[in-house]
Amino acid sequence: MVSRRPDKEEIREIQSFIKSYNSVKEPFAEDAMADSGLSTEIHAFTTLRKLTVSDAYFATRHTKERDLWFGIGLTKRLCSAFGISRPVQEEAARRFKIASECNMLKGKSMEAVVAALILGVCRENGRPISINELASAACSKPGKVFQIYKRLSRALGFAFTTIKAEDCVEYFCELVGLEPPARTAVYRIVSAAKDIGMNRSAKVLVAAAICMTTDILTQQKLATKLDVSVVSLRATMRELEKRLPKDAIAPEHQ
């Protein structure tokens, strides 16, 4: 299952949650009252412990405890907004708790840490997700998220699973606003590239296929949107045009 884009209401709810954490000495009092039925799963090394929001609020008398509760809550909200499955969500929460217990979070933005851990767990499970979209939803910056991801990936032992290009098509097409008919052409190009054994990263290959299918965005804007290099994008497009049969490349302009 691929990730999806959060809707505006989900983004507003996430940003409101972050604002509460950043602006109140004893955060979440109002949020706890409103969401008293919500349960948060804190996945420890081998044990899953459930805390209601109200319980968590009364437990958060110290900064470290408040940060832990905020991190778990933000993980839940972001994963839900991006359509990330429950097991992946629980693993991201587990990694956050480990990082907190091992004092890896000192001096770091909690929002960036949560986004970095979600990015790492998604990559570990072969799930496509845009670092730009994830950072934006978490009120952080892509560069900061990636920097923390690199540091925590070494400390927490993130594995890396290769993402298949065909698993990225739906998500990336949604990111750029490509309609279903044009998505079929993208799938066709990606499938043809796979058949001839093209050795390109999934993101770059799908980005090139999208660029060859539609002129909805310029190459520069598309590369920025999908977080790929313009140079790699253009090189992949040239290779596709050279190696694929003409009937596999049938642009469908929006």
C-alpha positions as CSV (number, residue, x, y, z in Angstrom):
1,M,0.0,0.0,0.0
2,V,1.4,3.4,-1.0
3,S,1.2,6.6,1.1
4,R,-1.3,9.3,0.2
5,R,-1.4,13.1,0.5
6,P,-2.9,14.6,3.7
7,D,-6.0,16.7,3.1
8,K,-6.2,20.3,4.4
9,E,-8.2,19.5,7.5
10,E,-5.7,16.9,8.6
11,I,-2.8,19.4,8.0
12,R,-4.7,22.0,10.1
13,E,-5.2,19.5,12.9
14,I,-1.5,18.5,12.9
15,Q,-0.4,22.1,12.9
16,S,-2.8,23.0,15.7
17,F,-1.4,20.1,17.8
18,I,2.2,21.4,17.2
19,K,1.3,24.9,18.0
20,S,-0.2,23.8,21.3
21,Y,3.0,22.0,22.2
22,N,5.2,25.0,21.3
23,S,3.1,27.7,22.9
24,V,1.9,26.4,26.3
25,K,3.9,25.8,29.4
26,E,1.7,22.8,30.3
27,P,0.7,21.8,26.8
28,F,-2.2,19.8,25.6
29,A,-4.7,20.6,28.4
30,E,-7.4,21.8,25.9
31,D,-6.4,19.1,23.4
32,A,-6.6,16.4,26.0
33,M,-10.1,17.5,27.0
34,A,-11.3,17.5,23.4
35,D,-9.7,14.1,22.6
36,S,-10.3,12.2,25.8
37,G,-11.3,9.1,23.9
38,L,-8.1,9.0,21.9
39,S,-5.6,6.3,22.8
40,T,-1.9,6.5,22.0
41,E,0.2,3.4,21.6
42,I,3.7,3.6,22.9
43,H,5.5,0.6,21.6
44,A,8.4,-0.3,23.9
45,F,11.1,-2.8,23.0
46,T,8.8,-5.8,23.4
47,T,5.7,-4.4,25.1
48,L,2.8,-2.3,23.8
49,R,1.5,0.1,26.5
50,K,-1.7,2.1,26.0
51,L,-2.2,5.6,27.5
52,T,-5.3,7.7,27.1
53,V,-4.6,11.4,26.3
54,S,-5.9,12.5,29.7
55,D,-3.6,10.0,31.5
56,A,-0.7,11.1,29.3
57,Y,-1.4,14.8,30.2
58,F,-1.3,14.1,33.9
59,A,1.9,12.1,33.5
60,T,3.7,14.9,31.6
61,R,5.0,16.8,34.5
62,H,8.6,16.8,33.2
63,T,9.9,18.0,29.9
64,K,11.2,14.6,28.8
65,E,7.8,13.0,29.5
66,R,5.9,15.8,27.6
67,D,8.3,15.4,24.7
68,L,7.6,11.7,24.6
69,W,3.9,12.1,24.7
70,F,4.1,14.9,22.0
71,G,6.3,12.7,19.8
72,I,4.0,9.7,20.0
73,G,0.9,11.9,19.4
74,L,2.5,13.6,16.4
75,T,3.6,10.3,15.0
76,K,0.0,9.0,15.2
77,R,-1.4,12.1,13.5
78,L,1.2,12.3,10.7
79,C,1.0,8.6,9.9
80,S,-2.8,8.7,9.8
81,A,-2.7,11.8,7.5
82,F,-0.4,10.1,5.1
83,G,-2.3,6.8,5.1
84,I,0.6,4.9,6.7
85,S,-0.4,1.5,8.0
86,R,-0.7,0.7,11.7
87,P,2.4,-1.6,11.9
88,V,4.6,1.1,10.3
89,Q,3.1,3.7,12.7
90,E,3.8,1.5,15.7
91,E,7.4,1.0,14.6
92,A,8.0,4.7,14.2
93,A,6.5,5.3,17.7
94,R,8.8,2.5,19.1
95,R,11.9,4.1,17.5
96,F,10.9,7.5,19.0
97,K,10.6,6.0,22.4
98,I,14.0,4.3,22.1
99,A,15.6,7.6,20.9
100,S,14.0,9.4,23.9
101,E,15.2,6.8,26.4
102,C,18.7,6.9,25.0
103,N,18.8,10.7,25.2
104,M,19.2,11.2,21.4
105,L,16.7,14.0,21.2
106,K,18.4,16.7,23.2
107,G,18.8,20.0,21.2
108,K,16.7,18.6,18.3
109,S,13.4,19.8,17.0
110,M,10.8,17.3,18.0
111,E,8.8,17.9,14.8
112,A,11.8,17.2,12.7
113,V,12.7,14.1,14.7
114,V,9.2,12.6,14.3
115,A,9.3,13.3,10.5
116,A,12.8,11.8,10.3
117,L,11.7,8.7,12.1
118,I,8.6,8.3,9.9
119,L,10.8,8.8,6.8
120,G,13.2,6.1,8.1
121,V,10.6,3.5,8.9
122,C,8.8,4.1,5.5
123,R,12.1,3.6,3.7
124,E,12.8,0.6,5.8
125,N,9.4,-0.9,4.7
126,G,9.7,0.1,1.0
127,R,7.0,2.7,1.2
128,P,7.2,5.8,-1.0
129,I,6.8,9.2,0.8
130,S,7.9,12.7,-0.1
131,I,10.3,14.2,2.4
132,N,9.1,17.7,1.2
133,E,5.4,16.9,2.0
134,L,6.3,15.1,5.2
135,A,8.5,18.0,6.5
136,S,5.8,20.6,5.5
137,A,3.1,18.7,7.4
138,A,5.3,18.5,10.4
139,C,6.1,22.3,10.3
140,S,9.7,21.6,9.6
141,K,12.2,21.9,6.8
142,P,13.3,19.0,4.4
143,G,17.0,19.7,5.0
144,K,16.6,19.5,8.8
145,V,14.5,16.4,8.6
146,F,17.0,14.6,6.3
147,Q,20.0,15.7,8.5
148,I,18.3,14.2,11.6
149,Y,17.3,11.1,9.6
150,K,21.0,10.4,8.7
151,R,22.1,10.8,12.3
152,L,19.3,8.7,13.8
153,S,19.5,6.0,11.1
154,R,23.0,5.2,12.2
155,A,22.1,5.2,15.9
156,L,18.9,3.2,15.5
157,G,20.0,0.9,12.8
158,F,17.5,1.6,10.0
159,A,17.6,-0.9,7.2
160,F,16.9,0.2,3.7
161,T,14.5,-1.6,1.4
162,T,14.5,-0.8,-2.3
163,I,11.3,0.9,-3.4
164,K,9.8,-0.5,-6.6
165,A,9.0,2.1,-9.2
166,E,5.5,0.8,-9.9
167,D,4.7,1.3,-6.2
168,C,5.6,5.0,-6.5
169,V,3.4,5.9,-9.5
170,E,0.1,6.5,-7.8
171,Y,1.6,8.5,-4.9
172,F,3.8,10.7,-7.1
173,C,1.1,11.3,-9.7
174,E,-1.2,12.4,-6.9
175,L,1.6,14.8,-5.6
176,V,1.7,16.6,-9.0
177,G,-2.0,16.4,-9.6
178,L,-2.0,14.0,-12.6
179,E,-5.4,12.7,-13.6
180,P,-6.1,8.9,-13.9
181,P,-5.9,8.7,-17.8
182,A,-2.4,10.2,-17.7
183,R,-1.4,7.9,-14.9
184,T,-2.0,5.0,-17.2
185,A,0.7,6.3,-19.5
186,V,3.1,6.7,-16.6
187,Y,2.5,3.1,-15.6
188,R,3.1,2.0,-19.2
189,I,6.5,3.8,-19.4
190,V,7.6,2.5,-16.0
191,S,6.6,-1.1,-17.0
192,A,8.4,-0.8,-20.3
193,A,11.6,0.5,-18.5
194,K,11.4,-2.4,-16.1
195,D,11.1,-4.9,-19.1
196,I,14.4,-3.6,-20.6
197,G,16.2,-3.6,-17.2
198,M,16.8,0.1,-16.8
199,N,19.0,0.7,-13.7
200,R,17.5,3.9,-12.3
201,S,16.2,4.8,-8.9
202,A,12.4,4.4,-8.5
203,K,11.8,8.1,-7.8
204,V,13.8,9.3,-10.8
205,L,12.3,6.8,-13.1
206,V,8.7,7.7,-12.1
207,A,9.5,11.5,-12.3
208,A,10.9,11.0,-15.8
209,A,7.8,9.1,-16.9
210,I,5.6,11.8,-15.5
211,C,7.6,14.5,-17.3
212,M,7.3,12.6,-20.6
213,T,3.6,12.1,-20.1
214,T,2.5,15.6,-19.3
215,D,3.5,19.3,-19.3
216,I,1.6,20.0,-16.1
217,L,4.9,21.2,-14.5
218,T,8.3,22.3,-15.8
219,Q,11.2,19.9,-15.3
220,Q,12.6,22.1,-12.6
221,K,9.3,22.3,-10.7
222,L,8.7,18.6,-11.1
223,A,12.2,17.8,-9.8
224,T,11.7,20.0,-6.8
225,K,8.2,18.6,-6.1
226,L,9.4,15.0,-6.2
227,D,12.8,15.7,-4.6
228,V,15.0,14.5,-7.4
229,S,17.9,16.0,-9.3
230,V,17.1,17.9,-12.5
231,V,20.3,16.5,-14.0
232,S,19.2,12.9,-13.2
233,L,15.7,13.6,-14.4
234,R,16.8,14.8,-17.8
235,A,19.4,12.0,-18.2
236,T,16.7,9.4,-17.4
237,M,14.3,11.0,-19.9
238,R,17.0,10.9,-22.6
239,E,17.7,7.2,-21.9
240,L,14.0,6.4,-22.0
241,E,13.5,8.2,-25.3
242,K,16.5,6.3,-26.7
243,R,15.8,2.8,-25.4
244,L,12.0,2.5,-25.3
245,P,9.8,1.7,-28.3
246,K,7.8,4.6,-29.6
247,D,4.5,3.1,-28.7
248,A,5.5,3.0,-25.0
249,I,6.0,6.8,-25.0
250,A,2.6,8.4,-25.8
251,P,2.4,11.8,-24.0
252,E,-1.1,12.7,-22.8
253,H,-1.0,16.5,-22.1
254,Q,-3.2,17.9,-19.5
